[in-house]
Amino acid sequence: MGRDRARIEVTGLSKRFGRVQAVRGLGFTAEPGRVTGFLGPNGSGKTTTLSMALGLIRPDAGAATIGGEPYAALERPALTVGASLSADFHPAHTGRAHLDIMRRAIGVPKARVDEALGLVGLSDSADRRTRAYSLGMRQRLALAGALLGDPSVLILDEPINGLDPEGIRWIRVLLRHFASEGKTVLLSSHLLSEVQQTVDDVVVIRGGELAYAGTLTDLQRGAGAPAVLIAAVDQPTLARALEQAGARVQGVRGETMRVHGLDVAAVGVVALEAGIALTHLSVEQAELEQSFLELVDGADRADADRADADRADAGRQPPDETGAGTRDWGAS
């Protein structure tokens, strides 16, 4: 598949469940060769959006395409798109049995099961029943199912949830390698801190609407200028001098003051001119996570209702040969 055939494009996507507008006029792209983080608070419409992209839910308006085609129009969708929307499995099945059901449904060789288990580090646990799997192991098995068809696109809903630090490093390396081969990764999370070392691009959704779409680098630039942290012998007097110089000062009564609007050199000059000795002077870089939280701060109470809708959507049965999700739809 060429690079253009691995592009995910969402245009004007909308979906309502009863009185709840889960997604409204959403548009973004996930490009080949890059990892795109799809971020937003719980209930913001992420799972609903991913489900529409995978043909599991019909949108009220707009479209989601992969390589210019709706998911359902792809010739063999599970060999193009690997997806995981949940990490739930038949508790009596082993990891190997689960993948074997999937591989027969999508038509890939039996050897691919062992290959996928090896890719996600579950070879030694393949014959254990999934009821004995930890959450992190279930996440690995869900990813194995997504990789089973050797796809050019991965769509993953909260794949880092439940992983320990070693598991997070492992999935980071795996997804970065996948993207380095010119393939596309779209993964959702409700925490930027979980994925900021993994993603190239960021799409932030708030209340079902787009709040930000761009590179992680641009979001980092938007996190703001660094604050200057200072402590002084006479903090109230120094705070007044700094404010007269155009700074905004916080924490005057605390042990350390935070100064915005002046760089560290300018703060030192003001203190010198005021004749006030500094006992502490450092620079605090604005937190990227804070910038993200400010983007999603406008989410309203309807998000709680969307969370219920999202959880229901994640459990829907996929159509034949989707490869979407990780439920054993062949199980009785």
ABEGO torsion letter per residue (X at the ends): XBAAAABBBBBGBBBBBEABBABBGBBBBBBBGBBBBBBEBBGAGAAAAAAAAAGABBBABEBBBBGGBBAAABABAAAABBBBABABBBAABBAAAAAAAAAAAAGBBAAAAAAAAAAAGAAAAAABBAAABBAAAAAAAAAAAAAAAGBABBBBBGAABGBBAAAAAAAAAAAAAAAAAGBBBBBBBABAAAAAAABABBBBBBGGBBABBEBAAAAAAAAEBBBBBBBBABAAAAAAAAAAAGBBBBGAABABBBBBGBBAAAAAAAAAAAGBBBABBBBBBBBAAAAAAAAAAABBAAAAAAAAAAAAAAABBBBBGAGBEABBAABX
